[in-house]
Amino acid sequence: PPPLLPSFIAGIAYGSYARVLLSPILEQLEAREVKNACVKTTVRLEEEPELLAQAVSLAHSLVSQLKSQQ
């Protein structure tokens, strides 16, 4: 048999679990779009620092479970 190689995580699929966690943030973003509907603009998450920080914090909480703290 071939020699055993060290195991590494190649990727993680969070899919619907991540969407469930992020959906309140995305709903707030959509609400801001609706509020500004008369102007017909798309509100981007990157343009909303408060919501972006929340989204990054949630993403970090998922990834940090697998990544070593360096």
MOPAC internal coordinates of N, CA, C and O (Angstrom, degrees):
PM7 1SCF
backbone

  N    0.0000 0     0.00 0     0.00 0    0    0    0
  C    1.4612 1     0.00 0     0.00 0    1    0    0
  C    1.5327 1   110.97 1     0.00 0    2    1    0
  O    1.2310 1   120.57 1   -27.31 1    3    2    1
  N    1.3391 1   116.52 1   152.69 1    3    2    1
  C    1.4718 1   119.13 1   178.86 1    5    3    2
  C    1.5314 1   110.42 1   -67.38 1    6    5    3
  O    1.2310 1   120.70 1   -27.41 1    7    6    5
  N    1.3390 1   116.27 1   152.59 1    7    6    5
  C    1.4715 1   118.67 1   179.98 1    9    7    6
  C    1.5304 1   110.60 1   -64.03 1   10    9    7
  O    1.2310 1   121.08 1   -31.42 1   11   10    9
  N    1.3183 1   115.55 1   148.58 1   11   10    9
  C    1.4638 1   120.45 1   179.09 1   13   11   10
  C    1.5256 1   110.08 1   -75.82 1   14   13   11
  O    1.2310 1   121.07 1   -49.63 1   15   14   13
  N    1.2964 1   115.56 1   130.37 1   15   14   13
  C    1.4599 1   121.03 1   177.60 1   17   15   14
  C    1.5213 1   108.92 1   -99.78 1   18   17   15
  O    1.2310 1   120.47 1   -25.91 1   19   18   17
  N    1.3346 1   116.72 1   154.09 1   19   18   17
  C    1.4677 1   117.90 1   177.41 1   21   19   18
  C    1.5274 1   110.71 1   -60.60 1   22   21   19
  O    1.2310 1   121.05 1   -35.49 1   23   22   21
  N    1.3019 1   115.59 1   144.51 1   23   22   21
  C    1.4678 1   120.56 1  -179.62 1   25   23   22
  C    1.5186 1   110.16 1   -86.57 1   26   25   23
  O    1.2310 1   121.01 1   -43.98 1   27   26   25
  N    1.3241 1   115.68 1   136.02 1   27   26   25
  C    1.4562 1   122.21 1   176.62 1   29   27   26
  C    1.5149 1   108.59 1  -130.83 1   30   29   27
  O    1.2310 1   120.94 1   -31.52 1   31   30   29
  N    1.2970 1   115.82 1   148.48 1   31   30   29
  C    1.4606 1   120.00 1   173.97 1   33   31   30
  C    1.5166 1   107.22 1   -81.51 1   34   33   31
  O    1.2310 1   120.50 1   -58.26 1   35   34   33
  N    1.3200 1   116.66 1   121.74 1   35   34   33
  C    1.4596 1   121.15 1  -178.64 1   37   35   34
  C    1.5199 1   112.13 1   -89.98 1   38   37   35
  O    1.2310 1   120.18 1   156.67 1   39   38   37
  N    1.3010 1   117.27 1   -23.33 1   39   38   37
  C    1.4598 1   120.13 1  -179.63 1   41   39   38
  C    1.5102 1   110.71 1   178.83 1   42   41   39
  O    1.2310 1   121.51 1   -19.33 1   43   42   41
  N    1.3048 1   114.72 1   160.67 1   43   42   41
  C    1.4603 1   121.26 1   179.88 1   45   43   42
  C    1.5169 1   107.79 1  -131.01 1   46   45   43
  O    1.2310 1   120.68 1   -42.41 1   47   46   45
  N    1.2963 1   116.30 1   137.59 1   47   46   45
  C    1.4667 1   120.82 1   176.24 1   49   47   46
  C    1.5243 1   108.00 1  -112.34 1   50   49   47
  O    1.2310 1   121.00 1   -71.75 1   51   50   49
  N    1.3061 1   115.69 1   108.25 1   51   50   49
  C    1.4635 1   119.86 1   179.01 1   53   51   50
  C    1.5212 1   111.44 1   -90.36 1   54   53   51
  O    1.2310 1   120.21 1   150.00 1   55   54   53
  N    1.3217 1   117.20 1   -30.00 1   55   54   53
  C    1.4537 1   122.93 1   174.41 1   57   55   54
  C    1.5039 1   115.37 1    44.86 1   58   57   55
  O    1.2310 1   121.21 1    59.55 1   59   58   57
  N    1.3191 1   115.29 1  -120.45 1   59   58   57
  C    1.4633 1   120.48 1  -172.84 1   61   59   58
  C    1.5254 1   112.15 1   -65.86 1   62   61   59
  O    1.2310 1   119.67 1   151.16 1   63   62   61
  N    1.3181 1   118.23 1   -28.84 1   63   62   61
  C    1.4665 1   120.19 1   178.51 1   65   63   62
  C    1.5260 1   110.35 1   -62.83 1   66   65   63
  O    1.2310 1   120.41 1   134.09 1   67   66   65
  N    1.3225 1   116.82 1   -45.91 1   67   66   65
  C    1.4676 1   120.45 1   178.41 1   69   67   66
  C    1.5200 1   110.75 1   -65.74 1   70   69   67
  O    1.2310 1   120.24 1   141.30 1   71   70   69
  N    1.3217 1   117.15 1   -38.70 1   71   70   69
  C    1.4701 1   120.09 1   178.34 1   73   71   70
  C    1.5215 1   111.31 1   -62.10 1   74   73   71
  O    1.2310 1   120.61 1   140.19 1   75   74   73
  N    1.3211 1   116.44 1   -39.81 1   75   74   73
  C    1.4714 1   120.07 1   178.39 1   77   75   74
  C    1.5269 1   109.83 1   -62.98 1   78   77   75
  O    1.2310 1   120.40 1   137.02 1   79   78   77
  N    1.3189 1   116.83 1   -42.98 1   79   78   77
  C    1.4614 1   119.86 1   179.68 1   81   79   78
  C    1.5245 1   112.01 1   -66.60 1   82   81   79
  O    1.2310 1   120.55 1   141.71 1   83   82   81
  N    1.3264 1   116.56 1   -38.29 1   83   82   81
  C    1.4640 1   120.83 1  -176.43 1   85   83   82
  C    1.5222 1   113.53 1   -86.27 1   86   85   83
  O    1.2310 1   119.81 1   166.63 1   87   86   85
  N    1.3201 1   117.97 1   -13.37 1   87   86   85
  C    1.4692 1   119.63 1  -174.43 1   89   87   86
  C    1.5272 1   113.75 1   -58.59 1   90   89   87
  O    1.2310 1   117.90 1   141.71 1   91   90   89
  N    1.3357 1   121.61 1   -38.29 1   91   90   89
  C    1.4666 1   118.52 1   177.10 1   93   91   90
  C    1.5334 1   112.59 1   -61.68 1   94   93   91
  O    1.2310 1   120.49 1   143.53 1   95   94   93
  N    1.3140 1   116.67 1   -36.47 1   95   94   93
  C    1.4650 1   120.32 1   178.54 1   97   95   94
  C    1.5209 1   109.91 1   -68.76 1   98   97   95
  O    1.2310 1   120.44 1   136.15 1   99   98   97
  N    1.3280 1   116.77 1   -43.85 1   99   98   97
  C    1.4646 1   120.12 1   179.59 1  101   99   98
  C    1.5243 1   111.46 1   -65.83 1  102  101   99
  O    1.2310 1   120.38 1   145.55 1  103  102  101
  N    1.3311 1   116.88 1   -34.45 1  103  102  101
  C    1.4673 1   120.06 1   176.91 1  105  103  102
  C    1.5281 1   110.83 1   -65.58 1  106  105  103
  O    1.2310 1   120.24 1   141.23 1  107  106  105
  N    1.3275 1   117.15 1   -38.77 1  107  106  105
  C    1.4643 1   120.09 1   176.14 1  109  107  106
  C    1.5222 1   110.73 1   -63.76 1  110  109  107
  O    1.2310 1   120.76 1   140.84 1  111  110  109
  N    1.3227 1   116.16 1   -39.16 1  111  110  109
  C    1.4600 1   120.64 1   178.38 1  113  111  110
  C    1.5233 1   110.37 1   -64.00 1  114  113  111
  O    1.2310 1   120.28 1   135.62 1  115  114  113
  N    1.3265 1   117.06 1   -44.38 1  115  114  113
  C    1.4651 1   121.17 1   177.80 1  117  115  114
  C    1.5239 1   111.15 1   -62.84 1  118  117  115
  O    1.2310 1   120.23 1   141.87 1  119  118  117
  N    1.3287 1   117.17 1   -38.13 1  119  118  117
  C    1.4645 1   120.75 1   178.85 1  121  119  118
  C    1.5233 1   110.43 1   -62.44 1  122  121  119
  O    1.2310 1   120.21 1   144.66 1  123  122  121
  N    1.3112 1   117.21 1   -35.34 1  123  122  121
  C    1.4667 1   120.66 1   177.79 1  125  123  122
  C    1.5212 1   110.62 1   -69.67 1  126  125  123
  O    1.2310 1   120.49 1   146.51 1  127  126  125
  N    1.3403 1   116.68 1   -33.49 1  127  126  125
  C    1.4697 1   119.80 1   175.89 1  129  127  126
  C    1.5211 1   110.20 1   -65.93 1  130  129  127
  O    1.2310 1   120.50 1   136.01 1  131  130  129
  N    1.3337 1   116.64 1   -43.99 1  131  130  129
  C    1.4640 1   121.31 1  -179.22 1  133  131  130
  C    1.5203 1   110.00 1   -63.74 1  134  133  131
  O    1.2310 1   120.79 1   139.73 1  135  134  133
  N    1.3214 1   116.09 1   -40.27 1  135  134  133
  C    1.4603 1   121.11 1   179.51 1  137  135  134
  C    1.5276 1   110.66 1   -59.88 1  138  137  135
  O    1.2310 1   120.65 1   145.45 1  139  138  137
  N    1.3229 1   116.36 1   -34.55 1  139  138  137
  C    1.4603 1   121.56 1  -179.12 1  141  139  138
  C    1.5264 1   111.55 1  -100.19 1  142  141  139
  O    1.2310 1   119.74 1  -158.99 1  143  142  141
  N    1.3241 1   118.10 1    21.01 1  143  142  141
  C    1.4685 1   122.15 1  -173.00 1  145  143  142
  C    1.5177 1   112.96 1   -60.85 1  146  145  143
  O    1.2310 1   119.70 1   149.88 1  147  146  145
  N    1.3214 1   118.19 1   -30.12 1  147  146  145
  C    1.4647 1   119.43 1  -179.08 1  149  147  146
  C    1.5217 1   111.26 1   -65.41 1  150  149  147
  O    1.2310 1   120.01 1   158.78 1  151  150  149
  N    1.3269 1   117.58 1   -21.22 1  151  150  149
  C    1.4595 1   121.78 1   179.65 1  153  151  150
  C    1.5212 1   111.21 1   -92.37 1  154  153  151
  O    1.2310 1   119.71 1   163.43 1  155  154  153
  N    1.3285 1   118.17 1   -16.57 1  155  154  153
  C    1.4727 1   124.41 1   179.72 1  157  155  154
  C    1.5283 1   111.08 1    59.28 1  158  157  155
  O    1.2310 1   121.05 1  -118.52 1  159  158  157
  N    1.3129 1   115.60 1    61.48 1  159  158  157
  C    1.4590 1   120.48 1   177.09 1  161  159  158
  C    1.5217 1   109.37 1  -121.56 1  162  161  159
  O    1.2310 1   121.34 1   -23.58 1  163  162  161
  N    1.2990 1   115.03 1   156.42 1  163  162  161
  C    1.4540 1   121.26 1   173.71 1  165  163  162
  C    1.5190 1   107.18 1  -102.69 1  166  165  163
  O    1.2310 1   120.72 1   -54.91 1  167  166  165
  N    1.3108 1   116.23 1   125.09 1  167  166  165
  C    1.4564 1   120.72 1   178.28 1  169  167  166
  C    1.5212 1   107.39 1   -88.75 1  170  169  167
  O    1.2310 1   121.19 1   -56.54 1  171  170  169
  N    1.3185 1   115.32 1   123.46 1  171  170  169
  C    1.4624 1   120.43 1  -179.64 1  173  171  170
  C    1.5198 1   109.94 1   -97.12 1  174  173  171
  O    1.2310 1   120.80 1   -37.22 1  175  174  173
  N    1.3052 1   116.08 1   142.78 1  175  174  173
  C    1.4588 1   121.33 1  -179.78 1  177  175  174
  C    1.5303 1   110.64 1   -56.42 1  178  177  175
  O    1.2310 1   120.39 1   142.76 1  179  178  177
  N    1.3220 1   116.86 1   -37.24 1  179  178  177
  C    1.4604 1   121.13 1  -179.32 1  181  179  178
  C    1.5245 1   112.21 1   -64.61 1  182  181  179
  O    1.2310 1   120.22 1   160.24 1  183  182  181
  N    1.3123 1   117.18 1   -19.76 1  183  182  181
  C    1.4649 1   121.58 1  -178.76 1  185  183  182
  C    1.5273 1   112.06 1   -93.44 1  186  185  183
  O    1.2310 1   120.21 1  -179.58 1  187  186  185
  N    1.3066 1   117.20 1     0.42 1  187  186  185
  C    1.4671 1   122.75 1   179.84 1  189  187  186
  C    1.5324 1   108.27 1  -120.91 1  190  189  187
  O    1.2310 1   120.11 1   -93.66 1  191  190  189
  N    1.3275 1   117.40 1    86.34 1  191  190  189
  C    1.4730 1   120.96 1  -173.21 1  193  191  190
  C    1.5304 1   114.53 1   -54.28 1  194  193  191
  O    1.2310 1   120.18 1   141.98 1  195  194  193
  N    1.3128 1   117.25 1   -38.02 1  195  194  193
  C    1.4650 1   120.85 1  -178.77 1  197  195  194
  C    1.5358 1   110.77 1   -64.80 1  198  197  195
  O    1.2310 1   120.65 1   132.48 1  199  198  197
  N    1.3306 1   116.36 1   -47.52 1  199  198  197
  C    1.4672 1   120.45 1   179.71 1  201  199  198
  C    1.5241 1   111.05 1   -69.71 1  202  201  199
  O    1.2310 1   120.50 1   142.16 1  203  202  201
  N    1.3287 1   116.64 1   -37.84 1  203  202  201
  C    1.4625 1   120.48 1   178.45 1  205  203  202
  C    1.5256 1   110.28 1   -61.18 1  206  205  203
  O    1.2310 1   120.25 1   136.60 1  207  206  205
  N    1.3184 1   117.12 1   -43.40 1  207  206  205
  C    1.4690 1   120.68 1   179.31 1  209  207  206
  C    1.5265 1   110.81 1   -61.73 1  210  209  207
  O    1.2310 1   120.42 1   139.78 1  211  210  209
  N    1.3233 1   116.81 1   -40.22 1  211  210  209
  C    1.4679 1   120.07 1   177.95 1  213  211  210
  C    1.5272 1   110.86 1   -64.16 1  214  213  211
  O    1.2310 1   120.48 1   136.85 1  215  214  213
  N    1.3303 1   116.69 1   -43.15 1  215  214  213
  C    1.4658 1   121.13 1  -179.18 1  217  215  214
  C    1.5276 1   111.09 1   -65.29 1  218  217  215
  O    1.2310 1   120.53 1   137.47 1  219  218  217
  N    1.3261 1   116.59 1   -42.53 1  219  218  217
  C    1.4637 1   120.45 1   179.11 1  221  219  218
  C    1.5286 1   110.30 1   -65.00 1  222  221  219
  O    1.2310 1   120.50 1   140.30 1  223  222  221
  N    1.3103 1   116.65 1   -39.70 1  223  222  221
  C    1.4639 1   120.48 1   178.35 1  225  223  222
  C    1.5307 1   111.08 1   -61.93 1  226  225  223
  O    1.2310 1   120.60 1   136.76 1  227  226  225
  N    1.3311 1   116.46 1   -43.24 1  227  226  225
  C    1.4678 1   119.84 1   177.37 1  229  227  226
  C    1.5226 1   111.38 1   -63.96 1  230  229  227
  O    1.2310 1   120.61 1   135.41 1  231  230  229
  N    1.3258 1   116.43 1   -44.59 1  231  230  229
  C    1.4685 1   120.03 1   179.23 1  233  231  230
  C    1.5264 1   110.04 1   -61.49 1  234  233  231
  O    1.2310 1   120.79 1   137.87 1  235  234  233
  N    1.3142 1   116.10 1   -42.13 1  235  234  233
  C    1.4683 1   120.11 1   178.93 1  237  235  234
  C    1.5231 1   111.09 1   -62.07 1  238  237  235
  O    1.2310 1   120.46 1   141.01 1  239  238  237
  N    1.3311 1   116.73 1   -38.99 1  239  238  237
  C    1.4684 1   119.36 1  -179.73 1  241  239  238
  C    1.5280 1   111.53 1   -63.57 1  242  241  239
  O    1.2310 1   120.31 1   149.59 1  243  242  241
  N    1.3192 1   117.00 1   -30.41 1  243  242  241
  C    1.4682 1   120.24 1   177.08 1  245  243  242
  C    1.5261 1   111.05 1   -75.49 1  246  245  243
  O    1.2310 1   120.80 1   130.79 1  247  246  245
  N    1.3163 1   116.08 1   -49.21 1  247  246  245
  C    1.4613 1   121.18 1  -174.28 1  249  247  246
  C    1.5258 1   111.61 1   -72.55 1  250  249  247
  O    1.2310 1   120.18 1   144.58 1  251  250  249
  N    1.3217 1   117.25 1   -35.42 1  251  250  249
  C    1.4652 1   120.01 1  -175.97 1  253  251  250
  C    1.5267 1   112.32 1   -63.76 1  254  253  251
  O    1.2310 1   120.15 1   159.47 1  255  254  253
  N    1.3131 1   117.31 1   -20.53 1  255  254  253
  C    1.4624 1   119.93 1   177.02 1  257  255  254
  C    1.5270 1   111.21 1   -66.48 1  258  257  255
  O    1.2310 1   120.81 1   156.73 1  259  258  257
  N    1.3287 1   116.06 1   -23.27 1  259  258  257
  C    1.4636 1   120.84 1  -176.41 1  261  259  258
  C    1.5170 1   113.17 1  -107.85 1  262  261  259
  O    1.2310 1   120.37 1   157.64 1  263  262  261
  N    1.3229 1   116.91 1   -22.36 1  263  262  261
  C    1.4587 1   121.05 1  -176.39 1  265  263  262
  C    1.5221 1   109.56 1   -95.70 1  266  265  263
  O    1.2310 1   121.08 1   -38.35 1  267  266  265
  N    1.3220 1   115.55 1   141.65 1  267  266  265
  C    1.4601 1   118.35 1   174.79 1  269  267  266
  C    1.5219 1   109.00 1   -75.21 1  270  269  267
  O    1.2310 1   120.67 1   -31.11 1  271  270  269
  N    1.3062 1   116.33 1   148.89 1  271  270  269
  C    1.4621 1   121.20 1   178.99 1  273  271  270
  C    1.5240 1   108.38 1   -78.36 1  274  273  271
  O    1.2310 1   120.96 1   -64.94 1  275  274  273
  N    1.3344 1   115.78 1   115.06 1  275  274  273
  C    1.4743 1   119.73 1  -178.86 1  277  275  274
  C    1.4911 1   110.05 1  -119.99 1  278  277  275
  O    1.2310 1   120.10 1   180.00 1  279  278  277

